[in-house]
Amino acid sequence: MSDSDKKKLESHISNLFKYNKQMSVKTSRSRFKAIISRSLHELALRDIILFFGSLVTTMFMLLNGIIKLLTSSR
């Protein structure tokens, strides 16, 4: 590795550490609210998917039971 590559790498690493030390523009409260709202949306989407999965399963079982009743009565 040449000296210029080493200097570029060192400057890049120092810039990374400098960026990590800077204060965030957002407050911790607003970041917390954003995380909670995103989590609630993800939970709601998960609940909707589970609900429709259960609904489809129940409808299939109901249809299966109706077909069994119609075919067994003959």
PQR file of N, CA, C, O and H, with PARSE charges and radii, in Angstrom:
ATOM      1  N   MET A   1       0.848  -1.161   0.000 -0.4000 1.5000
ATOM      2  CA  MET A   1       0.000   0.000   0.000 -0.0000 2.0000
ATOM      3  C   MET A   1       0.903   1.236   0.000  0.5500 1.7000
ATOM      4  O   MET A   1       1.819   1.348   0.815 -0.5500 1.4000
ATOM      5  N   SER A   2       0.641   2.133  -0.896 -0.4000 1.5000
ATOM      6  CA  SER A   2       1.492   3.313  -1.010 -0.0000 2.0000
ATOM      7  C   SER A   2       1.166   4.330   0.087  0.5500 1.7000
ATOM      8  O   SER A   2       0.161   4.220   0.789 -0.5500 1.4000
ATOM      9  H   SER A   2      -0.103   2.043  -1.558  0.4000 1.0000
ATOM     10  N   ASP A   3       2.041   5.311   0.205 -0.4000 1.5000
ATOM     11  CA  ASP A   3       1.852   6.335   1.235 -0.0000 2.0000
ATOM     12  C   ASP A   3       0.592   7.161   0.983  0.5500 1.7000
ATOM     13  O   ASP A   3      -0.111   7.535   1.922 -0.5500 1.4000
ATOM     14  H   ASP A   3       2.857   5.400  -0.366  0.4000 1.0000
ATOM     15  N   SER A   4       0.313   7.440  -0.282 -0.4000 1.5000
ATOM     16  CA  SER A   4      -0.891   8.238  -0.575 -0.0000 2.0000
ATOM     17  C   SER A   4      -2.161   7.455  -0.220  0.5500 1.7000
ATOM     18  O   SER A   4      -3.136   8.032   0.262 -0.5500 1.4000
ATOM     19  H   SER A   4       0.884   7.136  -1.045  0.4000 1.0000
ATOM     20  N   ASP A   5      -2.141   6.152  -0.460 -0.4000 1.5000
ATOM     21  CA  ASP A   5      -3.289   5.323  -0.081 -0.0000 2.0000
ATOM     22  C   ASP A   5      -3.463   5.287   1.442  0.5500 1.7000
ATOM     23  O   ASP A   5      -4.586   5.333   1.944 -0.5500 1.4000
ATOM     24  H   ASP A   5      -1.349   5.684  -0.851  0.4000 1.0000
ATOM     25  N   LYS A   6      -2.361   5.204   2.163 -0.4000 1.5000
ATOM     26  CA  LYS A   6      -2.416   5.194   3.624 -0.0000 2.0000
ATOM     27  C   LYS A   6      -2.984   6.511   4.148  0.5500 1.7000
ATOM     28  O   LYS A   6      -3.802   6.523   5.068 -0.5500 1.4000
ATOM     29  H   LYS A   6      -1.448   5.166   1.755  0.4000 1.0000
ATOM     30  N   LYS A   7      -2.536   7.632   3.546 -0.4000 1.5000
ATOM     31  CA  LYS A   7      -3.027   8.938   3.987 -0.0000 2.0000
ATOM     32  C   LYS A   7      -4.521   9.080   3.693  0.5500 1.7000
ATOM     33  O   LYS A   7      -5.269   9.613   4.512 -0.5500 1.4000
ATOM     34  H   LYS A   7      -1.871   7.623   2.798  0.4000 1.0000
ATOM     35  N   LYS A   8      -4.954   8.603   2.523 -0.4000 1.5000
ATOM     36  CA  LYS A   8      -6.377   8.659   2.181 -0.0000 2.0000
ATOM     37  C   LYS A   8      -7.199   7.818   3.153  0.5500 1.7000
ATOM     38  O   LYS A   8      -8.271   8.232   3.593 -0.5500 1.4000
ATOM     39  H   LYS A   8      -4.346   8.171   1.857  0.4000 1.0000
ATOM     40  N   LEU A   9      -6.690   6.641   3.481 -0.4000 1.5000
ATOM     41  CA  LEU A   9      -7.383   5.771   4.420 -0.0000 2.0000
ATOM     42  C   LEU A   9      -7.465   6.403   5.808  0.5500 1.7000
ATOM     43  O   LEU A   9      -8.511   6.358   6.456 -0.5500 1.4000
ATOM     44  H   LEU A   9      -5.819   6.304   3.123  0.4000 1.0000
ATOM     45  N   GLU A  10      -6.354   6.995   6.260 -0.4000 1.5000
ATOM     46  CA  GLU A  10      -6.353   7.650   7.573 -0.0000 2.0000
ATOM     47  C   GLU A  10      -7.315   8.830   7.600  0.5500 1.7000
ATOM     48  O   GLU A  10      -8.031   9.022   8.583 -0.5500 1.4000
ATOM     49  H   GLU A  10      -5.505   7.032   5.733  0.4000 1.0000
ATOM     50  N   SER A  11      -7.338   9.623   6.530 -0.4000 1.5000
ATOM     51  CA  SER A  11      -8.260  10.769   6.502 -0.0000 2.0000
ATOM     52  C   SER A  11      -9.711  10.294   6.462  0.5500 1.7000
ATOM     53  O   SER A  11     -10.589  10.896   7.080 -0.5500 1.4000
ATOM     54  H   SER A  11      -6.756   9.467   5.732  0.4000 1.0000
ATOM     55  N   HIS A  12      -9.950   9.212   5.731 -0.4000 1.5000
ATOM     56  CA  HIS A  12     -11.306   8.673   5.669 -0.0000 2.0000
ATOM     57  C   HIS A  12     -11.751   8.169   7.044  0.5500 1.7000
ATOM     58  O   HIS A  12     -12.880   8.425   7.462 -0.5500 1.4000
ATOM     59  H   HIS A  12      -9.237   8.723   5.229  0.4000 1.0000
ATOM     60  N   ILE A  13     -10.882   7.465   7.738 -0.4000 1.5000
ATOM     61  CA  ILE A  13     -11.201   6.960   9.071 -0.0000 2.0000
ATOM     62  C   ILE A  13     -11.410   8.110  10.044  0.5500 1.7000
ATOM     63  O   ILE A  13     -12.340   8.071  10.850 -0.5500 1.4000
ATOM     64  H   ILE A  13      -9.965   7.258   7.399  0.4000 1.0000
ATOM     65  N   SER A  14     -10.564   9.130   9.983 -0.4000 1.5000
ATOM     66  CA  SER A  14     -10.745  10.266  10.897 -0.0000 2.0000
ATOM     67  C   SER A  14     -12.037  11.010  10.598  0.5500 1.7000
ATOM     68  O   SER A  14     -12.682  11.514  11.517 -0.5500 1.4000
ATOM     69  H   SER A  14      -9.809   9.161   9.328  0.4000 1.0000
ATOM     70  N   ASN A  15     -12.429  11.089   9.321 -0.4000 1.5000
ATOM     71  CA  ASN A  15     -13.711  11.714   8.978 -0.0000 2.0000
ATOM     72  C   ASN A  15     -14.880  10.902   9.518  0.5500 1.7000
ATOM     73  O   ASN A  15     -15.875  11.469   9.971 -0.5500 1.4000
ATOM     74  H   ASN A  15     -11.905  10.679   8.574  0.4000 1.0000
ATOM     75  N   LEU A  16     -14.768   9.591   9.473 -0.4000 1.5000
ATOM     76  CA  LEU A  16     -15.826   8.742  10.032 -0.0000 2.0000
ATOM     77  C   LEU A  16     -15.978   8.975  11.522  0.5500 1.7000
ATOM     78  O   LEU A  16     -17.095   9.125  12.018 -0.5500 1.4000
ATOM     79  H   LEU A  16     -13.960   9.131   9.105  0.4000 1.0000
ATOM     80  N   PHE A  17     -14.854   9.007  12.248 -0.4000 1.5000
ATOM     81  CA  PHE A  17     -14.936   9.222  13.684 -0.0000 2.0000
ATOM     82  C   PHE A  17     -15.440  10.625  14.011  0.5500 1.7000
ATOM     83  O   PHE A  17     -16.168  10.814  14.985 -0.5500 1.4000
ATOM     84  H   PHE A  17     -13.946   8.885  11.845  0.4000 1.0000
ATOM     85  N   LYS A  18     -15.056  11.606  13.197 -0.4000 1.5000
ATOM     86  CA  LYS A  18     -15.529  12.973  13.407 -0.0000 2.0000
ATOM     87  C   LYS A  18     -17.037  13.046  13.182  0.5500 1.7000
ATOM     88  O   LYS A  18     -17.748  13.729  13.918 -0.5500 1.4000
ATOM     89  H   LYS A  18     -14.465  11.452  12.405  0.4000 1.0000
ATOM     90  N   TYR A  19     -17.519  12.338  12.159 -0.4000 1.5000
ATOM     91  CA  TYR A  19     -18.959  12.337  11.877 -0.0000 2.0000
ATOM     92  C   TYR A  19     -19.730  11.692  13.016  0.5500 1.7000
ATOM     93  O   TYR A  19     -20.824  12.145  13.353 -0.5500 1.4000
ATOM     94  H   TYR A  19     -16.941  11.783  11.561  0.4000 1.0000
ATOM     95  N   ASN A  20     -19.177  10.640  13.616 -0.4000 1.5000
ATOM     96  CA  ASN A  20     -19.854   9.965  14.717 -0.0000 2.0000
ATOM     97  C   ASN A  20     -19.899  10.824  15.977  0.5500 1.7000
ATOM     98  O   ASN A  20     -20.803  10.669  16.797 -0.5500 1.4000
ATOM     99  H   ASN A  20     -18.288  10.272  13.343  0.4000 1.0000
ATOM    100  N   LYS A  21     -18.935  11.728  16.139 -0.4000 1.5000
ATOM    101  CA  LYS A  21     -18.898  12.573  17.326 -0.0000 2.0000
ATOM    102  C   LYS A  21     -19.838  13.769  17.213  0.5500 1.7000
ATOM    103  O   LYS A  21     -20.160  14.386  18.228 -0.5500 1.4000
ATOM    104  H   LYS A  21     -18.201  11.854  15.472  0.4000 1.0000
ATOM    105  N   GLN A  22     -20.287  14.115  16.005 -0.4000 1.5000
ATOM    106  CA  GLN A  22     -21.147  15.277  15.835 -0.0000 2.0000
ATOM    107  C   GLN A  22     -22.504  15.030  16.471  0.5500 1.7000
ATOM    108  O   GLN A  22     -22.995  13.902  16.527 -0.5500 1.4000
ATOM    109  H   GLN A  22     -20.025  13.614  15.180  0.4000 1.0000
ATOM    110  N   MET A  23     -23.091  16.114  16.946 -0.4000 1.5000
ATOM    111  CA  MET A  23     -24.423  16.024  17.541 -0.0000 2.0000
ATOM    112  C   MET A  23     -25.460  15.829  16.445  0.5500 1.7000
ATOM    113  O   MET A  23     -25.333  16.369  15.346 -0.5500 1.4000
ATOM    114  H   MET A  23     -22.692  17.030  16.900  0.4000 1.0000
ATOM    115  N   SER A  24     -26.467  15.061  16.757 -0.4000 1.5000
ATOM    116  CA  SER A  24     -27.535  14.795  15.808 -0.0000 2.0000
ATOM    117  C   SER A  24     -28.441  16.016  15.705  0.5500 1.7000
ATOM    118  O   SER A  24     -28.616  16.755  16.673 -0.5500 1.4000
ATOM    119  H   SER A  24     -26.569  14.623  17.650  0.4000 1.0000
ATOM    120  N   VAL A  25     -29.012  16.217  14.531 -0.4000 1.5000
ATOM    121  CA  VAL A  25     -29.924  17.336  14.328 -0.0000 2.0000
ATOM    122  C   VAL A  25     -31.248  17.064  15.044  0.5500 1.7000
ATOM    123  O   VAL A  25     -31.846  17.972  15.622 -0.5500 1.4000
ATOM    124  H   VAL A  25     -28.870  15.616  13.744  0.4000 1.0000
ATOM    125  N   LYS A  26     -31.691  15.829  15.002 -0.4000 1.5000
ATOM    126  CA  LYS A  26     -32.926  15.454  15.667 -0.0000 2.0000
ATOM    127  C   LYS A  26     -32.685  15.234  17.160  0.5500 1.7000
ATOM    128  O   LYS A  26     -31.610  14.805  17.580 -0.5500 1.4000
ATOM    129  H   LYS A  26     -31.205  15.091  14.533  0.4000 1.0000
ATOM    130  N   THR A  27     -33.704  15.537  17.934 -0.4000 1.5000
ATOM    131  CA  THR A  27     -33.594  15.262  19.362 -0.0000 2.0000
ATOM    132  C   THR A  27     -33.858  13.781  19.603  0.5500 1.7000
ATOM    133  O   THR A  27     -34.402  13.081  18.748 -0.5500 1.4000
ATOM    134  H   THR A  27     -34.576  15.886  17.593  0.4000 1.0000
ATOM    135  N   SER A  28     -33.469  13.329  20.762 -0.4000 1.5000
ATOM    136  CA  SER A  28     -33.671  11.912  21.065 -0.0000 2.0000
ATOM    137  C   SER A  28     -35.160  11.596  21.172  0.5500 1.7000
ATOM    138  O   SER A  28     -35.588  10.484  20.864 -0.5500 1.4000
ATOM    139  H   SER A  28     -33.028  13.898  21.457  0.4000 1.0000
ATOM    140  N   ARG A  29     -35.942  12.576  21.609 -0.4000 1.5000
ATOM    141  CA  ARG A  29     -37.392  12.361  21.721 -0.0000 2.0000
ATOM    142  C   ARG A  29     -38.023  12.158  20.343  0.5500 1.7000
ATOM    143  O   ARG A  29     -38.877  11.287  20.175 -0.5500 1.4000
ATOM    144  H   ARG A  29     -35.594  13.480  21.859  0.4000 1.0000
ATOM    145  N   SER A  30     -37.608  12.959  19.358 -0.4000 1.5000
ATOM    146  CA  SER A  30     -38.176  12.804  18.014 -0.0000 2.0000
ATOM    147  C   SER A  30     -37.722  11.498  17.369  0.5500 1.7000
ATOM    148  O   SER A  30     -38.482  10.865  16.636 -0.5500 1.4000
ATOM    149  H   SER A  30     -36.915  13.667  19.494  0.4000 1.0000
ATOM    150  N   ARG A  31     -36.483  11.098  17.642 -0.4000 1.5000
ATOM    151  CA  ARG A  31     -36.015   9.805  17.124 -0.0000 2.0000
ATOM    152  C   ARG A  31     -36.800   8.674  17.759  0.5500 1.7000
ATOM    153  O   ARG A  31     -37.162   7.714  17.079 -0.5500 1.4000
ATOM    154  H   ARG A  31     -35.865  11.612  18.237  0.4000 1.0000
ATOM    155  N   PHE A  32     -37.069   8.774  19.057 -0.4000 1.5000
ATOM    156  CA  PHE A  32     -37.844   7.754  19.758 -0.0000 2.0000
ATOM    157  C   PHE A  32     -39.264   7.679  19.188  0.5500 1.7000
ATOM    158  O   PHE A  32     -39.789   6.585  18.979 -0.5500 1.4000
ATOM    159  H   PHE A  32     -36.775   9.553  19.609  0.4000 1.0000
ATOM    160  N   LYS A  33     -39.885   8.829  18.938 -0.4000 1.5000
ATOM    161  CA  LYS A  33     -41.229   8.846  18.363 -0.0000 2.0000
ATOM    162  C   LYS A  33     -41.244   8.215  16.975  0.5500 1.7000
ATOM    163  O   LYS A  33     -42.177   7.490  16.633 -0.5500 1.4000
ATOM    164  H   LYS A  33     -39.459   9.717  19.108  0.4000 1.0000
ATOM    165  N   ALA A  34     -40.215   8.488  16.177 -0.4000 1.5000
ATOM    166  CA  ALA A  34     -40.139   7.908  14.835 -0.0000 2.0000
ATOM    167  C   ALA A  34     -40.009   6.394  14.905  0.5500 1.7000
ATOM    168  O   ALA A  34     -40.633   5.678  14.123 -0.5500 1.4000
ATOM    169  H   ALA A  34     -39.457   9.077  16.455  0.4000 1.0000
ATOM    170  N   ILE A  35     -39.203   5.906  15.836 -0.4000 1.5000
ATOM    171  CA  ILE A  35     -39.031   4.454  15.984 -0.0000 2.0000
ATOM    172  C   ILE A  35     -40.335   3.805  16.429  0.5500 1.7000
ATOM    173  O   ILE A  35     -40.717   2.758  15.907 -0.5500 1.4000
ATOM    174  H   ILE A  35     -38.695   6.487  16.471  0.4000 1.0000
ATOM    175  N   ILE A  36     -41.019   4.418  17.390 -0.4000 1.5000
ATOM    176  CA  ILE A  36     -42.277   3.856  17.894 -0.0000 2.0000
ATOM    177  C   ILE A  36     -43.341   3.850  16.798  0.5500 1.7000
ATOM    178  O   ILE A  36     -44.047   2.857  16.627 -0.5500 1.4000
ATOM    179  H   ILE A  36     -40.708   5.269  17.815  0.4000 1.0000
ATOM    180  N   SER A  37     -43.461   4.955  16.054 -0.4000 1.5000
ATOM    181  CA  SER A  37     -44.488   4.994  15.001 -0.0000 2.0000
ATOM    182  C   SER A  37     -44.202   3.974  13.913  0.5500 1.7000
ATOM    183  O   SER A  37     -45.120   3.334  13.401 -0.5500 1.4000
ATOM    184  H   SER A  37     -42.888   5.762  16.194  0.4000 1.0000
ATOM    185  N   ARG A  38     -42.930   3.820  13.557 -0.4000 1.5000
ATOM    186  CA  ARG A  38     -42.572   2.825  12.540 -0.0000 2.0000
ATOM    187  C   ARG A  38     -42.884   1.418  13.051  0.5500 1.7000
ATOM    188  O   ARG A  38     -43.367   0.573  12.297 -0.5500 1.4000
ATOM    189  H   ARG A  38     -42.184   4.340  13.973  0.4000 1.0000
ATOM    190  N   SER A  39     -42.608   1.171  14.325 -0.4000 1.5000
ATOM    191  CA  SER A  39     -42.885  -0.146  14.909 -0.0000 2.0000
ATOM    192  C   SER A  39     -44.376  -0.420  14.929  0.5500 1.7000
ATOM    193  O   SER A  39     -44.808  -1.539  14.650 -0.5500 1.4000
ATOM    194  H   SER A  39     -42.215   1.858  14.937  0.4000 1.0000
ATOM    195  N   LEU A  40     -45.181   0.611  15.265 -0.4000 1.5000
ATOM    196  CA  LEU A  40     -46.620   0.410  15.298 -0.0000 2.0000
ATOM    197  C   LEU A  40     -47.163   0.112  13.909  0.5500 1.7000
ATOM    198  O   LEU A  40     -48.063  -0.714  13.759 -0.5500 1.4000
ATOM    199  H   LEU A  40     -44.830   1.519  15.492  0.4000 1.0000
ATOM    200  N   HIS A  41     -46.624   0.780  12.888 -0.4000 1.5000
ATOM    201  CA  HIS A  41     -47.065   0.493  11.525 -0.0000 2.0000
ATOM    202  C   HIS A  41     -46.703  -0.938  11.134  0.5500 1.7000
ATOM    203  O   HIS A  41     -47.498  -1.636  10.504 -0.5500 1.4000
ATOM    204  H   HIS A  41     -45.892   1.451  13.009  0.4000 1.0000
ATOM    205  N   GLU A  42     -45.503  -1.369  11.510 -0.4000 1.5000
ATOM    206  CA  GLU A  42     -45.096  -2.733  11.184 -0.0000 2.0000
ATOM    207  C   GLU A  42     -45.944  -3.751  11.933  0.5500 1.7000
ATOM    208  O   GLU A  42     -46.296  -4.795  11.383 -0.5500 1.4000
ATOM    209  H   GLU A  42     -44.858  -0.802  12.022  0.4000 1.0000
ATOM    210  N   LEU A  43     -46.273  -3.451  13.184 -0.4000 1.5000
ATOM    211  CA  LEU A  43     -47.128  -4.358  13.947 -0.0000 2.0000
ATOM    212  C   LEU A  43     -48.525  -4.420  13.351  0.5500 1.7000
ATOM    213  O   LEU A  43     -49.125  -5.492  13.270 -0.5500 1.4000
ATOM    214  H   LEU A  43     -45.988  -2.604  13.631  0.4000 1.0000
ATOM    215  N   ALA A  44     -49.042  -3.271  12.936 -0.4000 1.5000
ATOM    216  CA  ALA A  44     -50.373  -3.245  12.335 -0.0000 2.0000
ATOM    217  C   ALA A  44     -50.379  -4.040  11.039  0.5500 1.7000
ATOM    218  O   ALA A  44     -51.329  -4.776  10.771 -0.5500 1.4000
ATOM    219  H   ALA A  44     -48.554  -2.400  13.002  0.4000 1.0000
ATOM    220  N   LEU A  45     -49.339  -3.904  10.236 -0.4000 1.5000
ATOM    221  CA  LEU A  45     -49.266  -4.664   8.987 -0.0000 2.0000
ATOM    222  C   LEU A  45     -49.189  -6.152   9.279  0.5500 1.7000
ATOM    223  O   LEU A  45     -49.827  -6.953   8.596 -0.5500 1.4000
ATOM    224  H   LEU A  45     -48.567  -3.306  10.454  0.4000 1.0000
ATOM    225  N   ARG A  46     -48.413  -6.531  10.289 -0.4000 1.5000
ATOM    226  CA  ARG A  46     -48.314  -7.945  10.666 -0.0000 2.0000
ATOM    227  C   ARG A  46     -49.665  -8.466  11.127  0.5500 1.7000
ATOM    228  O   ARG A  46     -50.055  -9.576  10.765 -0.5500 1.4000
ATOM    229  H   ARG A  46     -47.895  -5.881  10.845  0.4000 1.0000
ATOM    230  N   ASP A  47     -50.387  -7.677  11.925 -0.4000 1.5000
ATOM    231  CA  ASP A  47     -51.703  -8.103  12.409 -0.0000 2.0000
ATOM    232  C   ASP A  47     -52.694  -8.255  11.257  0.5500 1.7000
ATOM    233  O   ASP A  47     -53.506  -9.180  11.255 -0.5500 1.4000
ATOM    234  H   ASP A  47     -50.070  -6.776  12.219  0.4000 1.0000
ATOM    235  N   ILE A  48     -52.631  -7.363  10.292 -0.4000 1.5000
ATOM    236  CA  ILE A  48     -53.537  -7.448   9.137 -0.0000 2.0000
ATOM    237  C   ILE A  48     -53.247  -8.705   8.332  0.5500 1.7000
ATOM    238  O   ILE A  48     -54.166  -9.403   7.903 -0.5500 1.4000
ATOM    239  H   ILE A  48     -51.971  -6.611  10.294  0.4000 1.0000
ATOM    240  N   ILE A  49     -51.969  -8.992   8.130 -0.4000 1.5000
ATOM    241  CA  ILE A  49     -51.596 -10.195   7.380 -0.0000 2.0000
ATOM    242  C   ILE A  49     -52.065 -11.447   8.118  0.5500 1.7000
ATOM    243  O   ILE A  49     -52.601 -12.368   7.501 -0.5500 1.4000
ATOM    244  H   ILE A  49     -51.222  -8.426   8.478  0.4000 1.0000
ATOM    245  N   LEU A  50     -51.866 -11.483   9.436 -0.4000 1.5000
ATOM    246  CA  LEU A  50     -52.318 -12.644  10.224 -0.0000 2.0000
ATOM    247  C   LEU A  50     -53.840 -12.773  10.197  0.5500 1.7000
ATOM    248  O   LEU A  50     -54.370 -13.882  10.118 -0.5500 1.4000
ATOM    249  H   LEU A  50     -51.431 -10.735   9.937  0.4000 1.0000
ATOM    250  N   PHE A  51     -54.546 -11.634  10.265 -0.4000 1.5000
ATOM    251  CA  PHE A  51     -56.003 -11.653  10.231 -0.0000 2.0000
ATOM    252  C   PHE A  51     -56.514 -12.217   8.911  0.5500 1.7000
ATOM    253  O   PHE A  51     -57.396 -13.076   8.898 -0.5500 1.4000
ATOM    254  H   PHE A  51     -54.115 -10.734  10.329  0.4000 1.0000
ATOM    255  N   PHE A  52     -55.958 -11.733   7.795 -0.4000 1.5000
ATOM    256  CA  PHE A  52     -56.434 -12.229   6.505 -0.0000 2.0000
ATOM    257  C   PHE A  52     -56.042 -13.684   6.276  0.5500 1.7000
ATOM    258  O   PHE A  52     -56.772 -14.424   5.616 -0.5500 1.4000
ATOM    259  H   PHE A  52     -55.242 -11.035   7.806  0.4000 1.0000
ATOM    260  N   GLY A  53     -54.905 -14.101   6.813 -0.4000 1.5000
ATOM    261  CA  GLY A  53     -54.536 -15.514   6.733 -0.0000 2.0000
ATOM    262  C   GLY A  53     -55.515 -16.380   7.492  0.5500 1.7000
ATOM    263  O   GLY A  53     -55.925 -17.434   7.004 -0.5500 1.4000
ATOM    264  H   GLY A  53     -54.312 -13.500   7.349  0.4000 1.0000
ATOM    265  N   SER A  54     -55.895 -15.947   8.684 -0.4000 1.5000
ATOM    266  CA  SER A  54     -56.878 -16.697   9.469 -0.0000 2.0000
ATOM    267  C   SER A  54     -58.240 -16.680   8.788  0.5500 1.7000
ATOM    268  O   SER A  54     -58.952 -17.683   8.791 -0.5500 1.4000
ATOM    269  H   SER A  54     -55.562 -15.092   9.080  0.4000 1.0000
ATOM    270  N   LEU A  55     -58.599 -15.543   8.207 -0.4000 1.5000
ATOM    271  CA  LEU A  55     -59.879 -15.425   7.517 -0.0000 2.0000
ATOM    272  C   LEU A  55     -59.955 -16.369   6.317  0.5500 1.7000
ATOM    273  O   LEU A  55     -60.976 -17.025   6.111 -0.5500 1.4000
ATOM    274  H   LEU A  55     -58.020 -14.728   8.205  0.4000 1.0000
ATOM    275  N   VAL A  56     -58.906 -16.442   5.541 -0.4000 1.5000
ATOM    276  CA  VAL A  56     -58.880 -17.339   4.378 -0.0000 2.0000
ATOM    277  C   VAL A  56     -58.934 -18.793   4.838  0.5500 1.7000
ATOM    278  O   VAL A  56     -59.632 -19.608   4.235 -0.5500 1.4000
ATOM    279  H   VAL A  56     -58.077 -15.909   5.708  0.4000 1.0000
ATOM    280  N   THR A  57     -58.203 -19.123   5.897 -0.4000 1.5000
ATOM    281  CA  THR A  57     -58.219 -20.488   6.423 -0.0000 2.0000
ATOM    282  C   THR A  57     -59.616 -20.871   6.901  0.5500 1.7000
ATOM    283  O   THR A  57     -60.096 -21.969   6.621 -0.5500 1.4000
ATOM    284  H   THR A  57     -57.635 -18.461   6.387  0.4000 1.0000
ATOM    285  N   THR A  58     -60.266 -19.958   7.623 -0.4000 1.5000
ATOM    286  CA  THR A  58     -61.620 -20.224   8.120 -0.0000 2.0000
ATOM    287  C   THR A  58     -62.616 -20.386   6.978  0.5500 1.7000
ATOM    288  O   THR A  58     -63.477 -21.265   7.014 -0.5500 1.4000
ATOM    289  H   THR A  58     -59.876 -19.065   7.850  0.4000 1.0000
ATOM    290  N   MET A  59     -62.492 -19.535   5.967 -0.4000 1.5000
ATOM    291  CA  MET A  59     -63.393 -19.643   4.815 -0.0000 2.0000
ATOM    292  C   MET A  59     -63.187 -20.971   4.088  0.5500 1.7000
ATOM    293  O   MET A  59     -64.153 -21.588   3.640 -0.5500 1.4000
ATOM    294  H   MET A  59     -61.793 -18.821   5.937  0.4000 1.0000
ATOM    295  N   PHE A  60     -61.945 -21.409   3.969 -0.4000 1.5000
ATOM    296  CA  PHE A  60     -61.664 -22.678   3.320 -0.0000 2.0000
ATOM    297  C   PHE A  60     -62.254 -23.837   4.127  0.5500 1.7000
ATOM    298  O   PHE A  60     -62.832 -24.762   3.558 -0.5500 1.4000
ATOM    299  H   PHE A  60     -61.161 -20.907   4.333  0.4000 1.0000
ATOM    300  N   MET A  61     -62.106 -23.782   5.457 -0.4000 1.5000
ATOM    301  CA  MET A  61     -62.656 -24.845   6.296 -0.0000 2.0000
ATOM    302  C   MET A  61     -64.187 -24.863   6.215  0.5500 1.7000
ATOM    303  O   MET A  61     -64.793 -25.934   6.186 -0.5500 1.4000
ATOM    304  H   MET A  61     -61.636 -23.030   5.919  0.4000 1.0000
ATOM    305  N   LEU A  62     -64.807 -23.686   6.179 -0.4000 1.5000
ATOM    306  CA  LEU A  62     -66.258 -23.594   6.060 -0.0000 2.0000
ATOM    307  C   LEU A  62     -66.730 -24.153   4.725  0.5500 1.7000
ATOM    308  O   LEU A  62     -67.706 -24.901   4.670 -0.5500 1.4000
ATOM    309  H   LEU A  62     -64.314 -22.816   6.203  0.4000 1.0000
ATOM    310  N   LEU A  63     -66.044 -23.793   3.660 -0.4000 1.5000
ATOM    311  CA  LEU A  63     -66.392 -24.308   2.335 -0.0000 2.0000
ATOM    312  C   LEU A  63     -66.210 -25.819   2.284  0.5500 1.7000
ATOM    313  O   LEU A  63     -67.030 -26.526   1.699 -0.5500 1.4000
ATOM    314  H   LEU A  63     -65.252 -23.185   3.704  0.4000 1.0000
ATOM    315  N   ASN A  64     -65.149 -26.310   2.887 -0.4000 1.5000
ATOM    316  CA  ASN A  64     -64.893 -27.745   2.925 -0.0000 2.0000
ATOM    317  C   ASN A  64     -66.005 -28.463   3.690  0.5500 1.7000
ATOM    318  O   ASN A  64     -66.460 -29.526   3.265 -0.5500 1.4000
ATOM    319  H   ASN A  64     -64.482 -25.736   3.362  0.4000 1.0000
ATOM    320  N   GLY A  65     -66.448 -27.893   4.815 -0.4000 1.5000
ATOM    321  CA  GLY A  65     -67.532 -28.500   5.590 -0.0000 2.0000
ATOM    322  C   GLY A  65     -68.845 -28.500   4.836  0.5500 1.7000
ATOM    323  O   GLY A  65     -69.584 -29.483   4.888 -0.5500 1.4000
ATOM    324  H   GLY A  65     -66.079 -27.030   5.160  0.4000 1.0000
ATOM    325  N   ILE A  66     -69.151 -27.417   4.134 -0.4000 1.5000
ATOM    326  CA  ILE A  66     -70.387 -27.350   3.340 -0.0000 2.0000
ATOM    327  C   ILE A  66     -70.366 -28.375   2.220  0.5500 1.7000
ATOM    328  O   ILE A  66     -71.373 -29.031   1.955 -0.5500 1.4000
ATOM    329  H   ILE A  66     -68.551 -26.618   4.092  0.4000 1.0000
ATOM    330  N   ILE A  67     -69.225 -28.516   1.563 -0.4000 1.5000
ATOM    331  CA  ILE A  67     -69.116 -29.504   0.474 -0.0000 2.0000
ATOM    332  C   ILE A  67     -69.284 -30.915   1.024  0.5500 1.7000
ATOM    333  O   ILE A  67     -69.934 -31.747   0.391 -0.5500 1.4000
ATOM    334  H   ILE A  67     -68.407 -27.984   1.779  0.4000 1.0000
ATOM    335  N   LYS A  68     -68.700 -31.202   2.207 -0.4000 1.5000
ATOM    336  CA  LYS A  68     -68.851 -32.522   2.814 -0.0000 2.0000
ATOM    337  C   LYS A  68     -70.316 -32.787   3.160  0.5500 1.7000
ATOM    338  O   LYS A  68     -70.802 -33.900   2.961 -0.5500 1.4000
ATOM    339  H   LYS A  68     -68.172 -30.526   2.721  0.4000 1.0000
ATOM    340  N   LEU A  69     -71.022 -31.783   3.673 -0.4000 1.5000
ATOM    341  CA  LEU A  69     -72.438 -31.959   3.997 -0.0000 2.0000
ATOM    342  C   LEU A  69     -73.273 -32.211   2.750  0.5500 1.7000
ATOM    343  O   LEU A  69     -74.173 -33.051   2.767 -0.5500 1.4000
ATOM    344  H   LEU A  69     -70.626 -30.878   3.835  0.4000 1.0000
ATOM    345  N   LEU A  70     -72.989 -31.504   1.686 -0.4000 1.5000
ATOM    346  CA  LEU A  70     -73.756 -31.668   0.449 -0.0000 2.0000
ATOM    347  C   LEU A  70     -73.499 -33.018  -0.204  0.5500 1.7000
ATOM    348  O   LEU A  70     -74.423 -33.616  -0.756 -0.5500 1.4000
ATOM    349  H   LEU A  70     -72.258 -30.822   1.672  0.4000 1.0000
ATOM    350  N   THR A  71     -72.280 -33.504  -0.154 -0.4000 1.5000
ATOM    351  CA  THR A  71     -71.955 -34.778  -0.813 -0.0000 2.0000
ATOM    352  C   THR A  71     -72.339 -35.973   0.048  0.5500 1.7000
ATOM    353  O   THR A  71     -72.644 -37.034  -0.499 -0.5500 1.4000
ATOM    354  H   THR A  71     -71.530 -33.018   0.294  0.4000 1.0000
ATOM    355  N   SER A  72     -72.337 -35.846   1.359 -0.4000 1.5000
ATOM    356  CA  SER A  72     -72.646 -37.000   2.210 -0.0000 2.0000
ATOM    357  C   SER A  72     -74.158 -37.237   2.322  0.5500 1.7000
ATOM    358  O   SER A  72     -74.575 -38.341   2.673 -0.5500 1.4000
ATOM    359  H   SER A  72     -72.089 -34.985   1.803  0.4000 1.0000
ATOM    360  N   SER A  73     -74.965 -36.253   2.040 -0.4000 1.5000
ATOM    361  CA  SER A  73     -76.417 -36.412   2.172 -0.0000 2.0000
ATOM    362  C   SER A  73     -77.016 -37.233   1.025  0.5500 1.7000
ATOM    363  O   SER A  73     -78.155 -37.688   1.139 -0.5500 1.4000
ATOM    364  H   SER A  73     -74.627 -35.356   1.755  0.4000 1.0000
ATOM    365  N   ARG A  74     -76.316 -37.427  -0.027 -0.4000 1.5000
ATOM    366  CA  ARG A  74     -76.839 -38.157  -1.188 -0.0000 2.0000
ATOM    367  C   ARG A  74     -76.639 -39.597  -1.079  0.5500 1.7000
ATOM    368  O   ARG A  74     -77.025 -40.344  -1.978 -0.5500 1.4000
ATOM    369  H   ARG A  74     -75.392 -37.058  -0.121  0.4000 1.0000
TER
END
